[in-house]
Amino acid sequence: MARLKKLTPQILRNMILKEKKNIMNESDPLVAGIDDPADVNAEEVPAGEEGRALEKDIDYIKALKIQEAKLTQKLNMIKKAKKLISERLLKRI
C-alpha cells in the first residue's frame, strides 16, 4: 500500500499553480495558435432550462437592486438623524 504524502501549504500552492497553468494553456486561443476569433468553434446548446434559470437570476438581481435602493434611503435617513442628534448634544454641552 502506498504511503500518503502530507498536504502542506507549499505542495497545495504548487498543485494550484500547475493546474492554473494547464487551464490557461487549454482555454487560451492565442496559445492554441488561433488569431481570428471567428475561427474559434463555440459549442452551441439549445435554450431550455438554462434560459429560464438565467431569467430568474436577472429578475432576482433587479429585486435586490430595488431593495438596496430602499436600504440606502433608510441609511441616509439614519445618518441625518445621527448627525442632527450629535449636533444637538454638542450645543447642550
C-alpha positions as CSV (number, residue, x, y, z in Angstrom):
1,M,0.0,0.0,0.0
2,A,1.4,3.4,-1.0
3,R,2.1,5.9,1.8
4,L,0.1,9.1,1.8
5,K,2.0,12.3,1.4
6,K,1.2,15.1,3.8
7,L,-0.5,18.0,2.1
8,T,1.5,21.1,3.1
9,P,0.7,24.7,2.1
10,Q,3.6,24.7,-0.3
11,I,2.6,21.4,-2.0
12,L,-1.0,22.7,-2.3
13,R,0.2,26.0,-3.7
14,N,2.3,24.2,-6.3
15,M,-0.6,22.0,-7.3
16,I,-2.9,25.0,-7.8
17,L,-0.3,26.9,-9.8
18,K,0.3,23.8,-12.0
19,E,-3.5,23.4,-12.6
20,K,-3.9,27.1,-13.3
21,K,-1.1,26.9,-15.9
22,N,-2.8,23.9,-17.6
23,I,-6.2,25.6,-17.7
24,M,-4.8,28.8,-19.1
25,N,-3.0,26.9,-21.8
26,E,-6.1,24.9,-22.8
27,S,-8.5,27.7,-22.9
28,D,-6.4,30.5,-24.4
29,P,-7.0,30.6,-28.2
30,L,-3.7,32.6,-28.7
31,V,-1.7,29.7,-27.2
32,A,-3.6,27.3,-29.5
33,G,-2.5,29.4,-32.5
34,I,-5.8,30.9,-33.4
35,D,-5.5,34.5,-34.4
36,D,-9.0,35.3,-35.6
37,P,-11.9,35.0,-33.1
38,A,-14.2,33.8,-35.9
39,D,-12.1,30.6,-36.2
40,V,-13.0,29.5,-32.7
41,N,-15.6,26.8,-32.7
42,A,-18.1,27.6,-29.9
43,E,-20.4,24.9,-28.6
44,E,-24.0,25.9,-29.1
45,V,-26.7,24.5,-26.9
46,P,-30.4,24.9,-27.3
47,A,-32.1,27.3,-24.9
48,G,-34.1,25.5,-22.3
49,E,-33.9,25.3,-18.5
50,E,-30.7,27.3,-18.7
51,G,-32.5,30.3,-20.2
52,R,-35.3,30.2,-17.5
53,A,-32.7,30.0,-14.8
54,L,-30.8,32.9,-16.3
55,E,-34.1,34.9,-16.5
56,K,-34.8,34.1,-12.8
57,D,-31.3,35.3,-11.8
58,I,-31.8,38.6,-13.7
59,D,-35.1,39.1,-12.0
60,Y,-33.6,38.4,-8.6
61,I,-30.8,40.9,-9.3
62,K,-33.4,43.5,-10.2
63,A,-35.3,42.8,-7.0
64,L,-32.0,43.1,-5.0
65,K,-31.3,46.5,-6.6
66,I,-34.7,47.8,-5.5
67,Q,-34.1,46.5,-2.0
68,E,-30.7,48.1,-2.0
69,A,-32.1,51.4,-3.0
70,K,-34.7,51.3,-0.2
71,L,-32.0,50.3,2.4
72,T,-29.7,53.1,1.1
73,Q,-32.5,55.6,1.7
74,K,-33.1,54.3,5.2
75,L,-29.3,54.5,5.8
76,N,-29.2,58.1,4.7
77,M,-32.1,59.0,7.0
78,I,-30.4,57.3,9.9
79,K,-27.1,59.2,9.1
80,K,-29.0,62.5,9.0
81,A,-30.8,61.8,12.3
82,K,-27.5,60.7,13.9
83,K,-25.8,63.9,12.7
84,L,-28.7,66.1,14.0
85,I,-28.6,64.4,17.4
86,S,-24.8,64.7,17.7
87,E,-25.1,68.4,16.8
88,R,-27.8,68.9,19.4
89,L,-25.7,67.2,22.0
90,L,-22.7,69.4,21.2
91,K,-24.8,72.5,21.6
92,R,-26.0,71.4,25.0
93,I,-22.5,70.7,26.3
